[in-house]
Amino acid sequence: MVKHTLVRLCSATALMLILLAGSASAQEVTMETLLDRIQIEDMLVRYYYELSQGNAHEMSEYFTVDALLDVDGTIATGRDEIAKLYETPNDEEAREARANRGVGHMLLTNPVIEVKGNRAVAHVIWTGVLNPGVGEEPGLYEQGREDTELLKVSGKWLISMRYISSDSGIPDRFDQTYEPRGNPLADWE
């Protein structure tokens, strides 16, 4: 009986130390930071929703005027260059290929968001899911990470720097610039 009580006490103490150590590095949660986190997550989800709906021409509106977008080493600076990066071929062959591909969705998971006043950083994992048709199994077609710095401009969160890093399924157009990398915003403050 004493042995079981001692094991339980040691386990509870270890758990408490782990929780205390983990909370030391976590951001203090306030109503304001919670609201900011929700707004940032909503913006990131809307971004991919717009992209999946074929609204690539509007993607630059999610960025600050002088933003940096780095997609696997292909860099665009400013809204005009970012808009060009999101352009997709629209000839008959490209339209037919998209129509025959099926429906794609992007899942954003494991968000880690830190807010400091009007600046924030968000790290997420993205996974592309392709649905070829009703009755067919969906498949994963790409996965990677995003490390994003955001600024709150006139009450609205906008992307100031975004690093998109593919871990698998990289589109061919990024083969020339791709290099494996860690988190470019790891030292963000």
Secondary structure, DSSP 8 states (H G I E B T S, - for coil): -HHHHHHHHHHHHHHHHHHHHHHHHS----HHHHHHHHHHHHHHHHHHHHHHTT-GGGGGGGEEEEEEEEETTEEEEHHHHHHHHH----SHHHHHHHHHH-EEEEEEEEEEEEEETTEEEEEEEEEEEEE-STTS--EEEEEEEEEEEEEEETTEEEEEEEEEEEEE---GGGTTT------TTTT--
